[in-house]
Amino acid sequence: MLSEEEKNELRQMGKSVRLREEFQMLRQNSQTLERGVGIDELMRWLTAMTQILPSIPPRPFLEYRNVRI
């Protein structure tokens, strides 16, 4: 069950025009993906995402000494 505070928060989120627009955009984008995406469009999207997201430092190499197969 949701608490009254959580219910009120969901009601206020439902009134948000901006949130509705963002969900509509997500829905439209997912429908575009269902129709199929070309390799050029996929590469543009991946390039944009790498520019938006912060770079993650590489993880240190772990050496496993006792490996048995």
NORWO-V886621 format. One record per residue. N is the residue number from 1. RES is the residue in one letter. PSI is psi in whole degrees, -180 to 180 (none if undefined). Layout:
# NORWO-V886621
N&RES&PSI  N&RES&PSI
This chain:
# NORWO-V886621
1&M&149  2&L&144  3&S&167  4&E&-37  5&E&-43  6&E&-39  7&K&-43  8&N&-39  9&E&-43  10&L&-38  11&R&-43  12&Q&-37  13&M&-37  14&G&-25  15&K&-13  16&S&118  17&V&-41  18&R&-44  19&L&-40  20&R&-42  21&E&-40  22&E&-42  23&F&-36  24&Q&-41  25&M&-42  26&L&-41  27&R&-44  28&Q&-41  29&N&-38  30&S&-33  31&Q&-35  32&T&-41  33&L&-36  34&E&-32  35&R&-18  36&G&139  37&V&134  38&G&161  39&I&-35  40&D&-43  41&E&-39  42&L&-43  43&M&-38  44&R&-42  45&W&-46  46&L&-40  47&T&-44  48&A&-42  49&M&-37  50&T&-27  51&Q&-30  52&I&-46  53&L&145  54&P&148  55&S&142  56&I&126  57&P&145  58&P&148  59&R&148  60&P&148  61&F&132  62&L&125  63&E&122  64&Y&118  65&R&-32  66&N&76  67&V&126  68&R&135  69&I&none
